[in-house]
Amino acid sequence: MARFPHGVLVVGGGIAGATLALALARRGVPVRLIERDAGWRPVSAGMFLYANGLAALDRIGVLGEVVAAGWASPDGRNPYLTPDGTLITEVSYPRIGGDHVPPILGILRAELHRVLARAMAAAGVPVLLGRAVEAVEDAAPGPVVARLSDGTRLDGDVLIGADGIRSALRGLLFPGVAPEFTGFGVWRSMHDRPASLDAKVMMMGVGKRLGIMPIGDGRLYVFATSREPGNPWYERDVWHHRMRATFAEFRGPAARFLDELSDPAQVVYTPVEEVRLPLPWHRGRVGLIGDAAHASTPFMGQGGAMAIEDAVVLAEMLAERGPGEAVLAGFGERRHARCALVQDTSRRVGEAGGLEDEAACAARDARLRESGQATVDGFYARMAEAI
Ligand SMILES: Cc1cc2nc3c(=O)[nH]c(=O)nc-3n(C[C@H](O)[C@H](O)[C@H](O)COP(=O)(O)OP(=O)(O)OC[C@H]3O[C@@H](n4cnc5c(N)ncnc54)[C@H](O)[C@@H]3O)c2cc1C
């Protein structure tokens, strides 16, 4: 393509980078993907994608395969329960982008990744594994140059850092910005799904909350958040004990899954961090997308959807306008407010789930009963706006 003599360099083959590379390739823009992990293995955990992220995947033609690889909620139903399993209320998440787009999809990260990687291979995207970008030179009118850990030099018209929450690219562009611990930890485990469990379930406790989500192939995952003041370090071999003990009061549908935890390999523990990077999200012809630019707390399950939306929007802008600093500046302007809305809302959801005072929790549950659906509708009306 004459407008892209060198092509686009994408650093990081996670959700944002893989989606961007695929979206560019499908629009005929030459692109190369550089991924640090030689095995290219995402964390083995479940995740959910809401309709806005799924609608963005639809725009690049992979929605059908992604849906087939996960568990699509037919009606977006989400009961909220107390820790003993008593119903507080039930809300339902809307569809966005048409009847063929499910309201929520639960999926194993590795499955989402498999679909994106296969589609990228079919589109002929070169993927350089086991190499990290160590330095970038951006001296116009020459190309942007990436120097890789194995000594390779790559030239590009533009370079996009999609290298996640600990982005090395962000470190090069904006050295003062680092992930900040938010005071919470997330515990995740995977289990066989009983047929009766056919909706996303949230359980609201005191200082903690726990969710259950089917992910397809007869499996589900449990994700549970706790306050973790001081960001304590837990050795891997005690993760299953700690998850069982921390959430011991959660019974009802959660009991059997917590009781099943007998091996540390069943559990992933992650301290919750956030990245707040003000605009610009670029310097010259080097830009950031996904968690590298705006990692969110995971309390709304929207970080992956924001990464996918970023990738789809940036690919469309690059394909339409060609490479250049102005496109990266325009991209940041277009995406910043929406990503900040998700970050702010997610922080509030996390704080509500972490209330430690019984009376405040009772008031929260009463609010959920009175206005939970209206809150969901209000937020998803914003998510349904054009991206
Ligand atoms: C506990 C938890 C639960 C979550 N649950 C959900 C959920 O249910 N739904 C949802 O939508 N979101 C969820 N999120 C958020 C979601 O995981 C992230 O927003 C998403 O993974 C961001 O994608 P990314 O591509 O920007 O980063 P990542 O997915 O982290 O990918 C970054 C990639 O870059 C590679 N890389 C790193 N450094 C380099 C380098 N120097 N050179 C080359 N490659 C490099 C890494 O190996 C990796 O492959 C959750 C987050 C957490 C922490």
PDBQT file of the ligand as one rigid body, heavy atoms in Angstrom, charges set to zero:
ROOT
HETATM    1  C1  LIG A 401      -8.229  -9.733  37.242  1.00  0.00    +0.000 C 
HETATM    2  C2  LIG A 401      -8.670  -9.145  35.951  1.00  0.00    +0.000 A 
HETATM    3  C3  LIG A 401      -9.876  -9.535  35.386  1.00  0.00    +0.000 A 
HETATM    4  C4  LIG A 401     -10.314  -8.963  34.189  1.00  0.00    +0.000 A 
HETATM    5  N1  LIG A 401     -11.494  -9.368  33.652  1.00  0.00    +0.000 NA
HETATM    6  C5  LIG A 401     -11.930  -8.804  32.498  1.00  0.00    +0.000 A 
HETATM    7  C6  LIG A 401     -13.160  -9.212  31.910  1.00  0.00    +0.000 A 
HETATM    8  O1  LIG A 401     -13.864 -10.090  32.414  1.00  0.00    +0.000 OA
HETATM    9  N2  LIG A 401     -13.542  -8.604  30.758  1.00  0.00    +0.000 N 
HETATM   10  C7  LIG A 401     -12.787  -7.621  30.148  1.00  0.00    +0.000 A 
HETATM   11  O2  LIG A 401     -13.179  -7.105  29.100  1.00  0.00    +0.000 OA
HETATM   12  N3  LIG A 401     -11.625  -7.227  30.684  1.00  0.00    +0.000 NA
HETATM   13  C8  LIG A 401     -11.173  -7.803  31.829  1.00  0.00    +0.000 A 
HETATM   14  N4  LIG A 401      -9.977  -7.398  32.371  1.00  0.00    +0.000 N 
HETATM   15  C9  LIG A 401      -9.182  -6.383  31.654  1.00  0.00    +0.000 C 
HETATM   16  C10 LIG A 401      -8.457  -6.990  30.462  1.00  0.00    +0.000 C 
HETATM   17  O3  LIG A 401      -7.752  -8.139  30.851  1.00  0.00    +0.000 OA
HETATM   18  C11 LIG A 401      -7.482  -5.992  29.891  1.00  0.00    +0.000 C 
HETATM   19  O4  LIG A 401      -8.099  -4.733  29.757  1.00  0.00    +0.000 OA
HETATM   20  C12 LIG A 401      -6.983  -6.465  28.531  1.00  0.00    +0.000 C 
HETATM   21  O5  LIG A 401      -6.278  -7.680  28.655  1.00  0.00    +0.000 OA
HETATM   22  C13 LIG A 401      -6.095  -5.397  27.907  1.00  0.00    +0.000 C 
HETATM   23  O6  LIG A 401      -5.573  -5.880  26.702  1.00  0.00    +0.000 OA
HETATM   24  P1  LIG A 401      -4.136  -5.389  26.199  1.00  0.00    +0.000 P 
HETATM   25  O7  LIG A 401      -3.940  -6.056  24.904  1.00  0.00    +0.000 OA
HETATM   26  O8  LIG A 401      -4.078  -3.916  26.298  1.00  0.00    +0.000 OA
HETATM   27  O9  LIG A 401      -3.115  -5.963  27.261  1.00  0.00    +0.000 OA
HETATM   28  P2  LIG A 401      -2.718  -7.477  27.531  1.00  0.00    +0.000 P 
HETATM   29  O10 LIG A 401      -3.892  -8.350  27.274  1.00  0.00    +0.000 OA
HETATM   30  O11 LIG A 401      -2.079  -7.502  28.864  1.00  0.00    +0.000 OA
HETATM   31  O12 LIG A 401      -1.621  -7.831  26.411  1.00  0.00    +0.000 OA
HETATM   32  C14 LIG A 401      -0.332  -7.252  26.403  1.00  0.00    +0.000 C 
HETATM   33  C15 LIG A 401       0.563  -8.138  25.541  1.00  0.00    +0.000 C 
HETATM   34  O13 LIG A 401       1.798  -7.470  25.306  1.00  0.00    +0.000 OA
HETATM   35  C16 LIG A 401       2.873  -8.375  25.483  1.00  0.00    +0.000 C 
HETATM   36  N5  LIG A 401       4.047  -7.559  25.851  1.00  0.00    +0.000 N 
HETATM   37  C17 LIG A 401       4.274  -6.931  27.024  1.00  0.00    +0.000 A 
HETATM   38  N6  LIG A 401       5.407  -6.231  26.961  1.00  0.00    +0.000 NA
HETATM   39  C18 LIG A 401       5.926  -6.413  25.711  1.00  0.00    +0.000 A 
HETATM   40  C19 LIG A 401       7.074  -5.915  25.044  1.00  0.00    +0.000 A 
HETATM   41  N7  LIG A 401       7.946  -5.084  25.639  1.00  0.00    +0.000 N 
HETATM   42  N8  LIG A 401       7.303  -6.289  23.760  1.00  0.00    +0.000 NA
HETATM   43  C20 LIG A 401       6.430  -7.128  23.133  1.00  0.00    +0.000 A 
HETATM   44  N9  LIG A 401       5.316  -7.622  23.731  1.00  0.00    +0.000 NA
HETATM   45  C21 LIG A 401       5.051  -7.260  25.006  1.00  0.00    +0.000 A 
HETATM   46  C22 LIG A 401       2.377  -9.309  26.580  1.00  0.00    +0.000 C 
HETATM   47  O14 LIG A 401       3.079 -10.546  26.571  1.00  0.00    +0.000 OA
HETATM   48  C23 LIG A 401       0.900  -9.463  26.188  1.00  0.00    +0.000 C 
HETATM   49  O15 LIG A 401       0.706 -10.492  25.244  1.00  0.00    +0.000 OA
HETATM   50  C24 LIG A 401      -9.529  -7.960  33.550  1.00  0.00    +0.000 A 
HETATM   51  C25 LIG A 401      -8.309  -7.560  34.120  1.00  0.00    +0.000 A 
HETATM   52  C26 LIG A 401      -7.887  -8.145  35.301  1.00  0.00    +0.000 A 
HETATM   53  C27 LIG A 401      -6.578  -7.686  35.901  1.00  0.00    +0.000 C 
ENDROOT
TORSDOF 0
